[in-house]
Amino acid sequence: MSSTPGSRRIYRKPISLSRVIEVIEKYFKLEPKGIECVPLSEAVNRVLAEDVHAIYSYPPFDRALYDGYALIADDIAKAYEDNPVKLSLKGRISAGESPKIELKRGECCEVATGAPIPYPADVVVPIEYSKEVDNLVYIYRRFSKGFGIQYACTDCVKGEVVAKRGTLLTPLLIGTLASVGITKVKVYTKPTIGIIAIGNELIEPGKTLERWKVYESNSFMVKSFLKDLGLEAHYLGLIRDRYEDLKVILDKALIEFDVVMTIGGTSAGYEDIVYRVLESYEPGIIVHGLKVKPGSPTIIAIAGDKLIIGLPGFPLSCFLVLHLIVKEILCKITGLLQEKRELYGILLKNVEGTLGYVKLVPALIRREGGTFYAYPIHLHSGFLLKASLCDGFILIPEDRELITKGERAKIVLTNFKDSDLIFIGSHCPLTERLLLELHRQGIRVKYLFTGSMSGVVAIKDGFADIAGIHIYSPKSDSYNRDLLEDLGIRDIVLIRGYDREQGFILRRGLGDVVNSFMDIINLRLRFINRNKGSGTRALVDYLILKEAEKRRIDPSQLKASIRGYNVEVSTHESIALAIVEGKADVGVGIRYVAEKYNLDFTRIKYENYDFLIRKSFMKSSIFRVFNRLLTEFLRSIIGEYRGYRIPDTLGEVIYEA
């Protein structure tokens, strides 16, 4: 089953996730290569090969938890601030000193933190609740027996298992082992791992980004992922999509490393070279394709006694394969007990599956009491930043075409943390600055910029706390309120935000000649449009409608005359970038972005960027912090943002339902 380099052949026979380990183990033992004994001081991030038993109990004696006075609790049963108990000072004991003092009723002994407790003292009173005068100690507060004392053997006892086989040795655990007398540990031999990145379109970070190239980022992600498992990987470099280049570097890597990971080039297209090279080894490819989306173009091969894993090139696909497959493989090879970070949450929107494939959908997660709620965010596997902001992935089994809103679904956790505030809505540099300031003030903020309508829906579904929106209404020539009335959303409040200068973003030199869509048509300029559902798109269509009415023609006819009307992008930045790259001459966006990219700008109007808020959230202390920053912090920084202005009504409620 060979193929010549450069030819095309569909080789893939995807298998289900549940079969991957079984298939690999037919050819390759997924187990540690051996065991070695290492000094405890060098054992961080190694995996224990045996249970570790305490040589000594901890602590080995009763000791003081505070600087203060050891005494008999019954002696201070009636101590109060205005009625202190007077005790005789018998002596002092320092940390590490033998407790040669024996107390009687009415006596006490000064002890340092960590010092042994003299017999028969059963409490240590912190020094701040006492006063010493001429060998007499006055105690101003009563404490119960045992307070201020850590008794012998209460943390662990001699012979107790203090660390289990298969455990990753962390700094805290190493400190624990040292405290019970351990100086050496038996650990599994680490596999050696090499990483090769592949792609004509890639360039190493640190170099100038050339046009039509992207930075090679997956190797950083893969190395970091492995480091989190206690493994070190060696980056072997970036190569082009050439059969000979990969064959040479892979042949060398297979001599030096136990496991080699390639990134990219794993599909079955004309330029995808990985499977062509892997066919040259024996037994060669054992898995080519997984029944999972994203992540389907994954290859696993065996070369003698070495394992090769071909990861997909799209970042999200690569990341998910690391979590779903690579982690389990490497845990078996390293002897690490695998922790599956999963939970079940209630879906707040329908999610579609693909029969025959496990599908993973990025999601934000909210915890309310003991219940988790999952809000799906639909992203292509090329997305990286938005995927990294998500908490995990909803797993849709291969036998389900749809999981409906309200059902419980399995969620694979990747980055879940509880939050104080969830923001979903339209991207704006000024709002992003506001959210970052909330974060700096200790508010746990989750935010995702997915558009105005996404924000409205997230509020309507009861997931987001705040949404940033700027949805234009032609019928009243205003923003936001008409849409909310039409949708009939309840239990919401719209708070007045700020204004952004909206207009034509133009190639340099066109600022004086373009003032309308008729100018764009007459000059045969290439237009680039915003996506349907965005506030800017609604404004574009309104302007075209008014132009068509003025000329008494059908709006669809006018749209057909605009070169690029059907070419859509999803952000103001994408508009500007398309113009900078020469793919378009004009689009509609905000002045701030036009000036950021040194482009011309012709104002159309100011738009309102407002904040839609769940009414219940307004009762929280977090909302009060948000509202204070909205009305005070924004005023202090607005001068840094060209094309913005703050109305007198900033922060006021302008609509409620």
TORKERO-969975 format. One record per residue (C-alpha): residue in three letters; y, z, x negated. Coordinates in steps of 0.25 Angstrom, whole numbers, padded with zeros to 4 digits, always signed. Each point is the difference from the previous one (the first is absolute). Example, Ala and Ser with C-alpha at 12.3 -4.5 7.8 and 13.67 -1.06 7.14 Angstrom:
ala-0018+0031-0049
ser+0014-0002-0006
REM end
This chain:
met+0000+0000+0000
ser+0010-0004-0010
ser+0013-0007+0001
thr+0009-0007-0010
pro+0014+0005-0003
gly+0010-0006+0009
ser-0009-0004+0011
arg+0001+0006+0014
arg-0012+0006+0007
ile-0001+0011+0011
tyr-0009+0010-0006
arg+0003+0012+0008
lys-0010+0008+0008
pro+0007+0012+0005
ile-0008+0013+0002
ser+0004+0013+0007
leu+0006+0012-0006
ser-0012+0008+0003
arg-0009-0009-0009
val+0008-0001-0012
ile-0005+0012-0008
glu-0015-0004+0005
val+0002-0014-0006
ile+0006+0005-0013
glu-0011+0010-0002
lys-0011-0011+0000
tyr+0006-0005-0013
phe+0008+0012-0006
lys-0002+0015+0000
leu+0012+0007+0005
glu-0001+0012-0007
pro+0006+0007-0013
lys-0005-0005-0013
gly-0002+0013-0006
ile+0005+0015-0002
glu+0008+0006-0012
cys+0005+0013-0003
val+0015+0001-0002
pro+0010+0012-0004
leu+0007+0005+0013
ser+0013-0003-0006
glu-0003-0015+0000
ala-0007-0001+0013
val+0011-0003+0010
asn-0003-0012+0009
arg-0015+0001-0004
val-0011+0002+0010
leu-0009+0012-0001
ala-0015-0004-0002
glu-0005+0014+0004
asp+0005+0012+0008
val+0008+0010-0008
his-0003+0015+0002
ala+0010+0011-0004
ile-0004+0007-0013
tyr+0009+0012+0004
ser+0006+0005+0013
tyr+0015-0002+0003
pro+0008+0008-0001
pro-0009+0009-0008
phe+0007+0013+0004
asp+0010+0005+0010
arg+0014-0004-0003
ala+0014+0001+0004
leu+0007-0012+0007
tyr+0014+0005-0002
asp+0008+0009-0010
gly+0001+0013+0007
tyr-0007+0013+0002
ala-0015+0003+0003
leu-0003+0011+0009
ile-0008+0006+0011
ala+0004-0006+0013
asp-0001+0012+0008
asp+0011+0007-0008
ile+0010-0010+0005
ala-0005-0001+0015
lys+0014+0006+0005
ala+0009-0007-0010
tyr+0013-0006+0006
glu+0013-0006-0006
asp+0007+0013+0005
asn-0011+0009-0003
pro-0007-0004-0014
val-0012+0007-0005
lys+0001+0007-0014
leu-0012-0002-0010
ser-0002+0004-0014
leu-0001-0011-0010
lys-0013+0002-0008
gly+0002-0011-0010
arg+0001-0015-0002
ile-0011-0011-0002
ser+0003-0014-0005
ala-0008-0013+0002
gly-0012+0000-0009
glu+0001+0015-0002
ser-0012+0009+0003
pro+0003+0009+0012
lys-0002+0014-0006
ile+0008+0007+0011
glu-0007+0006+0012
leu+0010+0003+0012
lys+0000+0012+0009
arg+0007+0001+0014
gly+0015+0000-0002
glu-0001-0008-0013
cys+0003-0014-0003
cys-0001-0009-0012
glu+0009-0012-0004
val-0008-0013-0002
ala+0004-0014-0004
thr-0004-0013+0007
gly-0015-0002-0005
ala-0002+0014-0005
pro-0013+0007+0004
ile+0001+0010+0012
pro-0002+0015-0004
tyr-0011+0008+0008
pro+0001+0003+0012
ala+0013-0007+0003
asp-0001-0010+0012
val+0014-0006+0002
val+0011-0006-0009
val+0014+0002+0005
pro+0009-0011-0006
ile+0011+0006-0008
glu+0011-0005+0009
tyr-0004+0011+0010
ser+0001+0011-0009
lys+0009+0008-0009
glu-0003+0008-0013
val+0008+0012-0004
asp-0005+0010-0011
asn-0015-0003+0001
leu+0001+0001+0015
val-0002-0013+0009
tyr+0006-0001+0014
ile-0008-0010+0009
tyr+0009-0006+0011
arg-0011-0007+0008
arg-0014+0002+0004
phe-0011-0010-0003
ser-0015-0001+0005
lys-0012+0002-0009
gly-0003-0012-0009
phe+0014-0006+0000
gly+0005-0005-0014
ile-0015+0000-0005
gln-0009-0011-0004
tyr-0014+0007+0000
ala-0011-0004-0010
cys-0009-0012+0004
thr+0008-0004+0012
asp+0003-0014-0005
cys-0014-0003-0005
val-0012+0008-0005
lys-0009-0002-0012
gly-0010-0011+0003
glu+0008-0006+0011
val+0001-0016+0001
val+0015-0002-0004
ala-0001-0015+0000
lys-0011-0010+0006
arg-0006-0012-0006
gly+0007-0012+0003
thr+0014+0006+0000
leu+0012-0006-0007
leu+0005+0010-0010
thr+0015+0002+0003
pro+0010+0009-0008
leu-0001+0011+0010
leu-0016+0000+0000
ile+0000+0000-0016
gly+0009+0012+0000
thr-0010+0007+0010
leu-0012-0003-0009
ala+0007+0005-0012
ser+0003+0013+0008
val-0015+0003+0002
gly-0003-0003-0015
ile-0004-0015+0000
thr+0003-0007-0012
lys-0008-0013+0001
val-0005-0008+0012
lys-0010-0011+0002
val+0006-0012+0006
tyr-0005-0014+0003
thr+0003-0011-0010
lys+0012-0009+0005
pro-0002-0014+0002
thr+0009-0009-0008
ile+0009-0010+0009
gly+0007-0012-0003
ile+0010-0007+0009
ile+0004-0015+0000
ala+0011-0006+0009
ile+0000-0015+0004
gly+0010-0009+0005
asn+0009-0012-0003
glu+0011+0006+0009
leu+0000+0014-0008
ile+0009+0005-0010
glu+0000+0013-0008
pro+0010+0011+0005
gly+0011+0001-0010
lys+0002-0015-0002
thr+0011-0008+0007
leu-0006-0003+0014
glu+0000-0016+0000
arg+0001-0008+0013
trp-0013-0001+0008
lys-0006+0011-0008
val-0003+0015+0004
tyr-0003+0012-0008
glu-0014+0004-0003
ser-0001+0013+0007
asn-0014+0002+0004
ser-0005+0005-0014
phe+0010+0011+0001
met-0006+0004+0013
val-0014-0001-0004
lys+0002+0008-0013
ser+0007+0011+0008
phe-0011+0000+0010
leu-0010+0002-0011
lys+0008+0011-0006
asp+0000+0007+0013
leu-0015+0000-0001
gly+0001+0006-0014
leu-0003-0014-0007
glu+0007-0007-0011
ala+0001-0016+0001
his+0004-0009-0011
tyr+0009-0012+0005
leu-0005-0012-0007
gly+0012-0009+0003
leu+0004-0011+0010
ile-0006-0014-0001
arg+0002-0013+0008
asp-0009-0006+0010
arg-0009-0007-0011
tyr-0015+0001-0001
glu+0000+0000-0015
asp+0010+0011-0001
leu-0007+0009+0009
lys-0014-0003-0006
val+0005+0004-0014
ile+0007+0013+0004
leu-0011+0004+0009
asp-0011-0003-0010
lys+0007+0010-0010
ala+0003+0010+0011
leu-0015+0001+0004
ile-0003+0003-0015
glu+0010+0012+0000
phe+0000+0005+0015
asp-0010+0005+0010
val+0008-0004+0012
val+0010-0012+0000
met+0010-0002+0011
thr+0007-0013+0002
ile+0011-0002+0010
gly+0003-0013+0007
gly-0007-0013+0001
thr-0011+0005+0008
ser+0000-0010+0012
ala-0007-0013+0000
gly+0012-0009-0001
tyr+0002-0011-0011
glu+0008+0009-0009
asp-0009+0013+0002
ile-0008+0001-0013
val-0006+0014+0001
tyr-0013-0004+0007
arg-0002-0012-0008
val+0000+0008-0013
leu-0008+0011+0006
glu-0011-0010+0004
ser-0002-0002-0015
tyr-0006+0014-0002
glu-0013+0006+0004
pro-0004+0004+0010
gly+0015-0004+0004
ile+0007+0001+0013
ile-0007+0010+0010
val+0012+0001+0010
his+0010-0010+0003
gly+0008+0004+0012
leu+0001+0012+0008
lys+0000+0001+0015
val+0013+0007+0000
lys+0015-0004+0002
pro+0008+0001-0008
gly-0009+0000-0012
ser-0010-0011+0003
pro+0001-0008-0013
thr-0007+0010-0009
ile-0011-0003-0010
ile-0010+0009-0007
ala-0009-0005-0011
ile-0009+0005-0011
ala-0001-0005-0014
gly-0012+0007-0007
asp+0003+0015+0001
lys+0015-0002+0003
leu+0007+0000+0014
ile+0011-0010+0003
ile+0009+0003+0012
gly+0009-0012+0005
leu+0012+0006+0008
pro+0008-0008+0009
gly+0014-0004-0005
phe+0009+0003+0012
pro+0004+0015-0002
leu-0004+0006+0014
ser-0014-0007-0001
cys-0001+0005-0014
phe+0004+0014+0004
leu-0010+0001+0011
val-0012-0005-0008
leu+0003+0011-0010
his+0000+0011+0011
leu-0012-0006+0008
ile-0009-0005-0011
val+0004+0002-0014
lys+0002+0015+0002
glu-0014+0002+0005
ile-0006-0008-0011
leu+0008+0007-0011
cys-0003+0014+0006
lys-0015-0003-0001
ile+0001-0005-0015
thr+0009+0012-0004
gly-0008+0010+0008
leu+0012+0004+0008
leu-0002+0006+0014
gln+0008-0010+0009
glu+0009+0006+0010
lys+0002-0009+0012
arg+0015+0002+0005
glu-0002-0004+0014
leu+0004+0005+0014
tyr+0000-0004+0014
gly+0013-0003+0007
ile+0005-0004+0014
leu+0006-0015+0000
leu+0014-0002+0005
lys-0002-0015+0001
asn-0011-0010+0002
val-0007-0005-0013
glu-0008-0013-0001
gly-0013-0001-0008
thr-0008-0012-0005
leu-0014-0001+0004
gly-0009+0001-0012
tyr+0010+0006-0009
val+0005+0014-0002
lys+0015-0001+0002
leu+0011+0009-0006
val+0013+0002+0006
pro+0011+0008-0007
ala+0006+0011+0008
leu+0010+0012+0000
ile-0006+0013+0004
arg+0006+0011+0008
arg-0006+0014+0001
glu+0003+0008+0013
gly-0007+0014-0001
gly-0015-0004-0003
thr+0001-0014+0006
phe+0003-0012-0009
tyr+0007-0013+0006
ala-0001-0013-0007
tyr+0011-0011+0001
pro-0005-0014-0005
ile+0009-0008-0009
his-0005-0015-0001
leu+0002-0005-0014
his-0006-0011-0008
ser-0008+0003-0012
gly+0012-0005-0009
phe+0008+0012+0004
leu+0001+0011-0010
leu+0012+0009+0002
lys-0002+0001+0015
ala-0014+0003-0002
ser+0003+0011-0010
leu+0009+0007+0010
cys-0012+0000+0010
asp-0009+0013+0002
gly-0013-0007+0001
phe-0008-0011+0007
ile-0006-0001+0013
leu-0014-0005-0001
ile-0005-0009+0011
pro-0015-0002-0001
glu-0006-0013-0001
asp-0006+0000+0014
arg+0014+0003+0007
glu+0010-0011+0004
leu+0010+0010+0005
ile+0003+0015-0001
thr+0009+0003+0011
lys+0012+0010+0001
gly-0004+0014+0002
glu-0014-0001-0006
arg-0004+0008-0012
ala-0002-0008-0013
lys-0005+0002-0014
ile+0012+0000-0010
val-0002-0001-0015
leu+0010+0009-0007
thr+0008-0005-0012
asn+0013+0007+0000
phe+0001+0009+0012
lys+0010+0011+0000
asp+0006+0007+0012
ser+0015-0003+0003
asp+0012+0006+0007
leu+0006-0014+0004
ile-0006-0014+0002
phe+0010-0011+0000
ile-0004-0015+0004
gly+0010-0011+0002
ser+0009-0010-0006
his+0003+0000-0015
cys+0014+0003-0005
pro+0004+0005-0013
leu+0009+0011+0006
thr-0010+0006+0008
glu-0010+0000-0011
arg+0010+0008-0008
leu+0001+0009+0011
leu-0015+0002+0001
leu-0001+0002-0015
glu+0011+0011+0001
leu-0009+0007+0011
his-0011+0000-0010
arg+0008+0006-0011
gln+0004+0011+0009
gly-0015+0004+0002
ile-0003-0008+0013
arg-0013-0006+0000
val+0003-0014+0005
lys-0009-0012+0002
tyr+0007-0013+0003
leu-0004-0015+0001
phe+0009-0011+0002
thr-0007-0010+0009
gly+0012-0005+0009
ser+0008+0005+0012
met-0010-0003+0011
ser-0011+0006-0008
gly+0009+0013+0000
val+0002-0001+0015
val-0015-0001+0002
ala-0003+0011-0009
ile+0009+0009+0008
lys-0005-0005+0013
asp-0014+0003-0005
gly+0004+0014-0003
phe-0003-0001-0015
ala+0014-0001-0007
asp+0010+0010+0001
ile+0012-0009-0004
ala+0001-0015+0000
gly+0012-0008-0006
ile+0003-0012+0009
his+0010-0011+0001
ile-0005-0009+0012
tyr+0011-0010+0005
ser+0001-0002+0015
pro+0007-0014+0004
lys+0002+0004+0014
ser+0010+0011-0003
asp+0003-0004-0015
ser-0004+0014-0004
tyr-0011+0007-0008
asn-0012+0008+0004
arg+0003+0006+0013
asp-0004-0012+0009
leu-0013+0000-0007
leu-0003+0014+0003
glu+0004-0001+0014
asp-0009-0012+0002
leu-0012+0006-0006
gly+0002+0013+0008
ile-0004+0009-0011
arg+0001+0015+0004
asp+0003+0013-0008
ile+0009-0007-0010
val+0014+0001-0005
leu+0008-0011-0008
ile+0010+0006-0010
arg+0011-0009-0005
gly-0002-0004-0014
tyr+0009-0009-0009
asp+0004-0015+0000
arg-0004-0011-0009
glu+0007-0013-0003
gln-0009-0011+0005
gly+0002-0015-0004
phe-0004-0012-0007
ile-0006+0002-0014
leu+0003-0013-0007
arg-0003-0007-0013
arg+0012+0002-0010
gly+0011-0010+0004
leu-0003-0001+0015
gly+0008+0012+0004
asp+0012-0008+0004
val-0007-0011+0008
val-0010+0007+0009
asn+0005+0008+0012
ser-0010-0004+0010
phe-0014-0006+0003
met+0007-0014+0003
asp+0005+0001-0015
ile-0014+0002-0004
ile-0005-0012+0008
asn+0011-0009-0004
leu-0002+0003-0015
arg-0015-0001+0001
leu-0002+0013-0006
arg-0013+0007-0002
phe+0000+0012+0009
ile-0010+0012-0001
asn-0002+0009+0012
arg-0004+0014+0003
asn-0013+0004+0007
lys-0001+0001+0015
gly+0003+0014+0005
ser+0010+0003-0010
gly+0014+0004+0004
thr+0005-0011-0009
arg-0008-0011+0006
ala+0005+0004+0014
leu+0014-0002-0005
val-0004-0014-0006
asp-0005-0004+0013
tyr+0012+0005+0008
leu+0009-0008-0010
ile-0008-0013+0002
leu+0000+0003+0015
lys+0015+0001+0001
glu+0002-0012-0009
ala-0009-0008+0009
glu+0007+0004+0012
lys+0013-0004-0006
arg-0005-0014-0003
arg-0008-0001+0013
ile-0013-0002-0006
asp-0014+0007+0001
pro-0001+0011-0010
ser-0014-0005-0004
gln+0006-0013-0004
leu+0010+0007-0009
lys-0011+0008-0006
ala-0007-0012-0004
ser+0012-0006-0007
ile+0000+0012-0009
arg-0008-0002-0013
gly-0009+0012-0002
tyr+0002+0007+0013
asn-0015+0002+0001
val+0000+0006-0014
glu-0001+0015+0001
val+0001+0012-0009
ser+0000+0015+0004
thr+0012+0006-0008
his+0014-0003-0004
glu-0004+0001-0015
ser-0010-0012+0003
ile+0011-0008+0005
ala+0008+0002-0012
leu-0011-0002-0009
ala-0004-0013+0006
ile+0014-0005-0002
val+0001+0005-0015
glu-0014-0008-0002
gly+0006-0013+0006
lys-0010+0000+0012
ala+0012+0001+0010
asp+0015-0001+0000
val+0004+0010+0011
gly-0006+0011+0009
val+0006+0011+0008
gly+0000+0015-0006
ile+0009+0011-0004
arg+0011-0001-0010
tyr-0006+0011-0009
val-0012-0009-0003
ala+0009-0012-0002
glu+0008+0007-0011
lys-0012+0006-0006
tyr-0005-0014-0003
asn+0014-0006-0003
leu+0000-0009+0012
asp+0011-0005+0009
phe+0002+0007+0013
thr+0007-0004+0013
arg+0001+0011+0010
ile-0005-0002+0014
lys+0002+0015+0006
tyr-0003+0014-0003
glu-0014+0005+0006
asn-0003+0014+0004
tyr-0012+0007-0007
asp-0003+0012+0008
phe-0011+0011+0000
leu-0010+0001+0012
ile-0006+0014+0000
arg-0011+0007+0008
lys+0007+0010+0009
ser-0010+0011-0004
phe+0003-0002-0014
met+0015+0003+0002
lys-0004+0015+0002
ser-0005+0001-0014
ser+0007+0006-0012
ile-0004-0013-0007
phe+0009-0008+0009
arg+0012+0009-0002
val-0001-0003-0015
phe-0002-0015+0003
asn+0013+0001+0009
arg+0008+0007-0010
leu-0003-0010-0011
leu+0002-0011+0009
thr+0014+0005+0003
glu+0004+0006-0013
phe-0008-0007-0011
leu+0002-0014+0005
arg+0015+0002+0000
ser+0000+0004-0014
ile-0008-0012-0005
ile+0004-0011+0009
gly+0011-0005-0010
glu-0012-0004-0009
tyr-0005-0010+0010
arg+0008-0013+0002
gly-0001-0006+0014
tyr-0002+0014+0007
arg+0009+0008+0009
ile-0001+0013+0007
pro+0005+0002+0015
asp+0007+0012+0005
thr-0012+0002+0009
leu-0010+0002-0012
gly-0011+0010+0004
glu+0003+0000+0015
val-0010-0003+0011
ile+0003-0013+0007
tyr-0012-0002+0008
glu-0011+0010+0006
ala-0012-0002+0009
REM end
